[in-house]
Amino acid sequence: MLNNIGLPGLLLIAVVVLVLFGRGKISSLMGEVGKGITAFKKGVDDSKAELEDSVADAKDVTPAADKDNA
């Protein structure tokens, strides 16, 4: 059903959405979408950094040699 929308169909959908919601509402909605995407990317980067830190900490754990026995 959605395989043959094409450019004219997309333009028609855009015009209908613009008429129904208005320019101001659409721009505020897109601003909120942008903030959501930014927050999502920040969360992904933070979790990636946390995982990398935990992996690095796991690799650094080695038995400490006794200095008196050396």
ABEGO torsion letter per residue (X at the ends): XAAAAEAAAAAAAAAAAAAAAEAAAAAAAAAAAAAAAAAAAAAAAAAAAAAAAAAAAAAABBBBBBAAAX
